Amino acid sequence: MKCPDGEQVGVSTQLLVDPRSPRFVATVVGVLSVVALYGYAAMTAVLTTGTVSFVLLAVLLPTATAYWLARLVF
């Protein structure tokens, strides 16, 4: 891809999300953790997926609300 001035643009500048961003890394780690937790719950009789869902909602819902409020306030 070329810039208006004719300079070549690298692939990393074409990405919509920076893979080195702390928010991106945290999101990827969070998604992989949730997948691992549900996989563990599905393969063992220790946890049920309902219990995992309840705990994740109990943790992530207040976290998301606090993040949203902090963005509004600050």
N, CA, C and O atoms as CSV, one atom per row, in Angstrom:
chain,resi,resn,atom,element,x,y,z
A,1,MET,N,N,0.849,-1.172,0.000
A,1,MET,CA,C,0.000,0.000,0.000
A,1,MET,C,C,0.899,1.241,0.000
A,1,MET,O,O,1.945,1.255,0.650
A,2,LYS,N,N,0.495,2.260,-0.717
A,2,LYS,CA,C,1.308,3.475,-0.799
A,2,LYS,C,C,0.579,4.651,-0.163
A,2,LYS,O,O,-0.644,4.766,-0.240
A,3,CYS,N,N,1.358,5.511,0.459
A,3,CYS,CA,C,0.833,6.752,1.028
A,3,CYS,C,C,0.619,7.754,-0.103
A,3,CYS,O,O,1.119,7.553,-1.210
A,4,PRO,N,N,-0.122,8.834,0.167
A,4,PRO,CA,C,-0.323,9.862,-0.857
A,4,PRO,C,C,0.979,10.449,-1.386
A,4,PRO,O,O,1.036,10.882,-2.537
A,5,ASP,N,N,2.030,10.470,-0.563
A,5,ASP,CA,C,3.293,11.026,-1.040
A,5,ASP,C,C,4.152,9.985,-1.762
A,5,ASP,O,O,5.281,10.281,-2.154
A,6,GLY,N,N,3.624,8.764,-1.942
A,6,GLY,CA,C,4.312,7.732,-2.692
A,6,GLY,C,C,5.172,6.812,-1.853
A,6,GLY,O,O,5.787,5.893,-2.394
A,7,GLU,N,N,5.237,7.029,-0.545
A,7,GLU,CA,C,6.058,6.203,0.332
A,7,GLU,C,C,5.344,4.886,0.617
A,7,GLU,O,O,4.124,4.857,0.777
A,8,GLN,N,N,6.100,3.810,0.680
A,8,GLN,CA,C,5.549,2.489,0.968
A,8,GLN,C,C,5.171,2.398,2.445
A,8,GLN,O,O,5.932,2.834,3.309
A,9,VAL,N,N,4.008,1.837,2.734
A,9,VAL,CA,C,3.522,1.690,4.107
A,9,VAL,C,C,3.661,0.232,4.506
A,9,VAL,O,O,3.292,-0.662,3.744
A,10,GLY,N,N,4.194,-0.014,5.701
A,10,GLY,CA,C,4.361,-1.379,6.186
A,10,GLY,C,C,3.051,-1.988,6.638
A,10,GLY,O,O,2.048,-1.297,6.818
A,11,VAL,N,N,3.082,-3.302,6.815
A,11,VAL,CA,C,1.879,-4.029,7.209
A,11,VAL,C,C,1.406,-3.590,8.588
A,11,VAL,O,O,0.199,-3.483,8.807
A,12,SER,N,N,2.318,-3.332,9.527
A,12,SER,CA,C,1.919,-2.989,10.890
A,12,SER,C,C,1.142,-1.672,10.955
A,12,SER,O,O,0.352,-1.479,11.879
A,13,THR,N,N,1.344,-0.776,10.013
A,13,THR,CA,C,0.589,0.473,10.018
A,13,THR,C,C,-0.763,0.321,9.340
A,13,THR,O,O,-1.603,1.214,9.438
A,14,GLN,N,N,-0.986,-0.791,8.657
A,14,GLN,CA,C,-2.266,-1.026,7.997
A,14,GLN,C,C,-3.279,-1.687,8.926
A,14,GLN,O,O,-4.477,-1.663,8.644
A,15,LEU,N,N,-2.818,-2.280,10.032
A,15,LEU,CA,C,-3.709,-2.966,10.951
A,15,LEU,C,C,-4.600,-1.972,11.681
A,15,LEU,O,O,-4.165,-0.880,12.045
A,16,LEU,N,N,-5.850,-2.367,11.889
A,16,LEU,CA,C,-6.781,-1.510,12.623
A,16,LEU,C,C,-6.497,-1.540,14.127
A,16,LEU,O,O,-6.748,-0.563,14.832
A,17,VAL,N,N,-5.976,-2.662,14.606
A,17,VAL,CA,C,-5.658,-2.815,16.019
A,17,VAL,C,C,-4.171,-3.126,16.130
A,17,VAL,O,O,-3.645,-3.963,15.396
A,18,ASP,N,N,-3.511,-2.456,17.035
A,18,ASP,CA,C,-2.085,-2.698,17.241
A,18,ASP,C,C,-1.910,-3.938,18.112
A,18,ASP,O,O,-2.346,-3.938,19.263
A,19,PRO,N,N,-1.283,-4.991,17.595
A,19,PRO,CA,C,-1.127,-6.209,18.398
A,19,PRO,C,C,-0.198,-6.024,19.595
A,19,PRO,O,O,-0.137,-6.895,20.462
A,20,ARG,N,N,0.517,-4.923,19.658
A,20,ARG,CA,C,1.375,-4.647,20.802
A,20,ARG,C,C,0.674,-3.801,21.861
A,20,ARG,O,O,1.263,-3.483,22.894
A,21,SER,N,N,-0.572,-3.439,21.610
A,21,SER,CA,C,-1.339,-2.639,22.557
A,21,SER,C,C,-1.666,-3.465,23.811
A,21,SER,O,O,-2.066,-4.622,23.688
A,22,PRO,N,N,-1.504,-2.900,24.997
A,22,PRO,CA,C,-1.847,-3.642,26.222
A,22,PRO,C,C,-3.311,-4.082,26.249
A,22,PRO,O,O,-3.616,-5.166,26.747
A,23,ARG,N,N,-4.202,-3.276,25.733
A,23,ARG,CA,C,-5.624,-3.650,25.707
A,23,ARG,C,C,-5.846,-4.868,24.810
A,23,ARG,O,O,-6.618,-5.763,25.156
A,24,PHE,N,N,-5.170,-4.903,23.656
A,24,PHE,CA,C,-5.295,-6.033,22.736
A,24,PHE,C,C,-4.753,-7.310,23.380
A,24,PHE,O,O,-5.390,-8.361,23.319
A,25,VAL,N,N,-3.580,-7.212,23.992
A,25,VAL,CA,C,-2.973,-8.376,24.636
A,25,VAL,C,C,-3.860,-8.882,25.763
A,25,VAL,O,O,-4.057,-10.089,25.901
A,26,ALA,N,N,-4.395,-7.980,26.567
A,26,ALA,CA,C,-5.273,-8.373,27.668
A,26,ALA,C,C,-6.548,-9.036,27.150
A,26,ALA,O,O,-7.037,-9.993,27.749
A,27,THR,N,N,-7.081,-8.539,26.054
A,27,THR,CA,C,-8.283,-9.136,25.474
A,27,THR,C,C,-8.017,-10.543,24.974
A,27,THR,O,O,-8.816,-11.448,25.214
A,28,VAL,N,N,-6.908,-10.736,24.284
A,28,VAL,CA,C,-6.562,-12.068,23.774
A,28,VAL,C,C,-6.341,-13.047,24.925
A,28,VAL,O,O,-6.827,-14.177,24.880
A,29,VAL,N,N,-5.618,-12.622,25.945
A,29,VAL,CA,C,-5.379,-13.486,27.096
A,29,VAL,C,C,-6.689,-13.804,27.811
A,29,VAL,O,O,-6.900,-14.937,28.243
A,30,GLY,N,N,-7.567,-12.817,27.938
A,30,GLY,CA,C,-8.860,-13.048,28.575
A,30,GLY,C,C,-9.720,-14.035,27.817
A,30,GLY,O,O,-10.344,-14.911,28.416
A,31,VAL,N,N,-9.758,-13.898,26.498
A,31,VAL,CA,C,-10.560,-14.822,25.685
A,31,VAL,C,C,-9.994,-16.238,25.778
A,31,VAL,O,O,-10.751,-17.197,25.932
A,32,LEU,N,N,-8.677,-16.375,25.688
A,32,LEU,CA,C,-8.065,-17.700,25.802
A,32,LEU,C,C,-8.295,-18.308,27.184
A,32,LEU,O,O,-8.465,-19.521,27.304
A,33,SER,N,N,-8.301,-17.485,28.220
A,33,SER,CA,C,-8.561,-17.979,29.574
A,33,SER,C,C,-9.992,-18.488,29.719
A,33,SER,O,O,-10.228,-19.530,30.332
A,34,VAL,N,N,-10.926,-17.760,29.162
A,34,VAL,CA,C,-12.327,-18.186,29.223
A,34,VAL,C,C,-12.518,-19.492,28.463
A,34,VAL,O,O,-13.214,-20.390,28.937
A,35,VAL,N,N,-11.906,-19.605,27.291
A,35,VAL,CA,C,-12.005,-20.840,26.508
A,35,VAL,C,C,-11.405,-22.006,27.288
A,35,VAL,O,O,-11.983,-23.093,27.317
A,36,ALA,N,N,-10.258,-21.791,27.916
A,36,ALA,CA,C,-9.628,-22.850,28.699
A,36,ALA,C,C,-10.499,-23.252,29.885
A,36,ALA,O,O,-10.613,-24.436,30.199
A,37,LEU,N,N,-11.109,-22.273,30.540
A,37,LEU,CA,C,-11.965,-22.564,31.694
A,37,LEU,C,C,-13.199,-23.359,31.279
A,37,LEU,O,O,-13.561,-24.328,31.946
A,38,TYR,N,N,-13.848,-22.960,30.187
A,38,TYR,CA,C,-15.012,-23.708,29.707
A,38,TYR,C,C,-14.610,-25.092,29.206
A,38,TYR,O,O,-15.352,-26.055,29.395
A,39,GLY,N,N,-13.450,-25.200,28.573
A,39,GLY,CA,C,-12.971,-26.511,28.134
A,39,GLY,C,C,-12.715,-27.431,29.316
A,39,GLY,O,O,-13.079,-28.606,29.283
A,40,TYR,N,N,-12.091,-26.899,30.361
A,40,TYR,CA,C,-11.859,-27.687,31.574
A,40,TYR,C,C,-13.181,-28.102,32.212
A,40,TYR,O,O,-13.331,-29.246,32.641
A,41,ALA,N,N,-14.131,-27.185,32.277
A,41,ALA,CA,C,-15.431,-27.503,32.885
A,41,ALA,C,C,-16.181,-28.548,32.070
A,41,ALA,O,O,-16.895,-29.376,32.635
A,42,ALA,N,N,-16.028,-28.519,30.761
A,42,ALA,CA,C,-16.731,-29.481,29.920
A,42,ALA,C,C,-16.109,-30.873,29.991
A,42,ALA,O,O,-16.808,-31.872,29.821
A,43,MET,N,N,-14.808,-30.947,30.240
A,43,MET,CA,C,-14.130,-32.247,30.230
A,43,MET,C,C,-14.052,-32.905,31.606
A,43,MET,O,O,-13.735,-34.090,31.703
A,44,THR,N,N,-14.333,-32.163,32.660
A,44,THR,CA,C,-14.290,-32.747,34.001
A,44,THR,C,C,-15.646,-32.578,34.671
A,44,THR,O,O,-16.497,-31.814,34.216
A,45,ALA,N,N,-15.821,-33.304,35.752
A,45,ALA,CA,C,-17.077,-33.204,36.508
A,45,ALA,C,C,-16.923,-32.271,37.709
A,45,ALA,O,O,-17.815,-32.194,38.554
A,46,VAL,N,N,-15.804,-31.569,37.787
A,46,VAL,CA,C,-15.556,-30.693,38.934
A,46,VAL,C,C,-16.421,-29.443,38.860
A,46,VAL,O,O,-17.030,-29.050,39.855
A,47,LEU,N,N,-16.477,-28.826,37.708
A,47,LEU,CA,C,-17.251,-27.600,37.508
A,47,LEU,C,C,-18.326,-27.829,36.449
A,47,LEU,O,O,-18.162,-28.644,35.540
A,48,THR,N,N,-19.417,-27.100,36.584
A,48,THR,CA,C,-20.415,-27.108,35.517
A,48,THR,C,C,-20.267,-25.820,34.712
A,48,THR,O,O,-19.758,-24.818,35.216
A,49,THR,N,N,-20.708,-25.856,33.478
A,49,THR,CA,C,-20.610,-24.643,32.659
A,49,THR,C,C,-21.504,-23.538,33.216
A,49,THR,O,O,-21.212,-22.358,33.026
A,50,GLY,N,N,-22.578,-23.900,33.891
A,50,GLY,CA,C,-23.430,-22.896,34.534
A,50,GLY,C,C,-22.714,-22.167,35.652
A,50,GLY,O,O,-22.856,-20.953,35.803
A,51,THR,N,N,-21.944,-22.905,36.437
A,51,THR,CA,C,-21.161,-22.293,37.508
A,51,THR,C,C,-20.091,-21.371,36.937
A,51,THR,O,O,-19.876,-20.268,37.441
A,52,VAL,N,N,-19.421,-21.832,35.880
A,52,VAL,CA,C,-18.392,-21.017,35.241
A,52,VAL,C,C,-19.011,-19.741,34.687
A,52,VAL,O,O,-18.441,-18.661,34.839
A,53,SER,N,N,-20.171,-19.854,34.048
A,53,SER,CA,C,-20.843,-18.677,33.494
A,53,SER,C,C,-21.215,-17.688,34.586
A,53,SER,O,O,-21.029,-16.483,34.418
A,54,PHE,N,N,-21.738,-18.182,35.705
A,54,PHE,CA,C,-22.124,-17.304,36.807
A,54,PHE,C,C,-20.918,-16.561,37.373
A,54,PHE,O,O,-20.986,-15.355,37.612
A,55,VAL,N,N,-19.812,-17.280,37.588
A,55,VAL,CA,C,-18.611,-16.655,38.154
A,55,VAL,C,C,-18.043,-15.616,37.182
A,55,VAL,O,O,-17.654,-14.525,37.599
A,56,LEU,N,N,-17.996,-15.949,35.899
A,56,LEU,CA,C,-17.476,-14.997,34.921
A,56,LEU,C,C,-18.342,-13.745,34.840
A,56,LEU,O,O,-17.816,-12.635,34.749
A,57,LEU,N,N,-19.653,-13.908,34.871
A,57,LEU,CA,C,-20.535,-12.734,34.865
A,57,LEU,C,C,-20.366,-11.919,36.143
A,57,LEU,O,O,-20.381,-10.689,36.111
A,58,ALA,N,N,-20.205,-12.613,37.265
A,58,ALA,CA,C,-20.035,-11.907,38.539
A,58,ALA,C,C,-18.738,-11.097,38.564
A,58,ALA,O,O,-18.658,-10.088,39.266
A,59,VAL,N,N,-17.731,-11.518,37.817
A,59,VAL,CA,C,-16.462,-10.805,37.784
A,59,VAL,C,C,-16.431,-9.773,36.658
A,59,VAL,O,O,-16.030,-8.629,36.871
A,60,LEU,N,N,-16.852,-10.177,35.471
A,60,LEU,CA,C,-16.694,-9.321,34.293
A,60,LEU,C,C,-17.731,-8.205,34.187
A,60,LEU,O,O,-17.422,-7.139,33.654
A,61,LEU,N,N,-18.930,-8.416,34.670
A,61,LEU,CA,C,-19.960,-7.375,34.573
A,61,LEU,C,C,-19.598,-6.138,35.399
A,61,LEU,O,O,-19.692,-5.028,34.874
A,62,PRO,N,N,-19.190,-6.274,36.665
A,62,PRO,CA,C,-18.750,-5.075,37.391
A,62,PRO,C,C,-17.480,-4.452,36.801
A,62,PRO,O,O,-17.318,-3.232,36.817
A,63,THR,N,N,-16.591,-5.290,36.284
A,63,THR,CA,C,-15.369,-4.772,35.668
A,63,THR,C,C,-15.698,-3.932,34.448
A,63,THR,O,O,-15.159,-2.837,34.282
A,64,ALA,N,N,-16.571,-4.430,33.603
A,64,ALA,CA,C,-16.965,-3.686,32.405
A,64,ALA,C,C,-17.697,-2.403,32.769
A,64,ALA,O,O,-17.504,-1.371,32.127
A,65,THR,N,N,-18.535,-2.465,33.795
A,65,THR,CA,C,-19.261,-1.271,34.233
A,65,THR,C,C,-18.294,-0.223,34.783
A,65,THR,O,O,-18.436,0.966,34.494
A,66,ALA,N,N,-17.328,-0.652,35.561
A,66,ALA,CA,C,-16.342,0.280,36.103
A,66,ALA,C,C,-15.505,0.905,34.997
A,66,ALA,O,O,-15.194,2.095,35.050
A,67,TYR,N,N,-15.139,0.116,34.003
A,67,TYR,CA,C,-14.368,0.636,32.869
A,67,TYR,C,C,-15.179,1.691,32.113
A,67,TYR,O,O,-14.658,2.747,31.753
A,68,TRP,N,N,-16.458,1.390,31.879
A,68,TRP,CA,C,-17.337,2.311,31.155
A,68,TRP,C,C,-17.501,3.627,31.936
A,68,TRP,O,O,-17.433,4.711,31.358
A,69,LEU,N,N,-17.715,3.517,33.244
A,69,LEU,CA,C,-17.870,4.714,34.064
A,69,LEU,C,C,-16.572,5.518,34.127
A,69,LEU,O,O,-16.602,6.748,34.077
A,70,ALA,N,N,-15.444,4.837,34.237
A,70,ALA,CA,C,-14.158,5.540,34.279
A,70,ALA,C,C,-13.894,6.293,32.980
A,70,ALA,O,O,-13.337,7.390,33.011
A,71,ARG,N,N,-14.276,5.735,31.860
A,71,ARG,CA,C,-14.100,6.426,30.577
A,71,ARG,C,C,-14.999,7.654,30.493
A,71,ARG,O,O,-14.619,8.664,29.900
A,72,LEU,N,N,-16.174,7.573,31.075
A,72,LEU,CA,C,-17.079,8.724,31.069
A,72,LEU,C,C,-16.585,9.831,31.992
A,72,LEU,O,O,-16.649,11.010,31.645
A,73,VAL,N,N,-16.099,9.456,33.150
A,73,VAL,CA,C,-15.683,10.431,34.154
A,73,VAL,C,C,-14.331,11.041,33.834
A,73,VAL,O,O,-14.157,12.256,33.930
A,74,PHE,N,N,-13.384,10.214,33.457
A,74,PHE,CA,C,-12.021,10.702,33.224
A,74,PHE,C,C,-11.863,10.936,31.775
A,74,PHE,O,O,-10.793,11.352,31.330
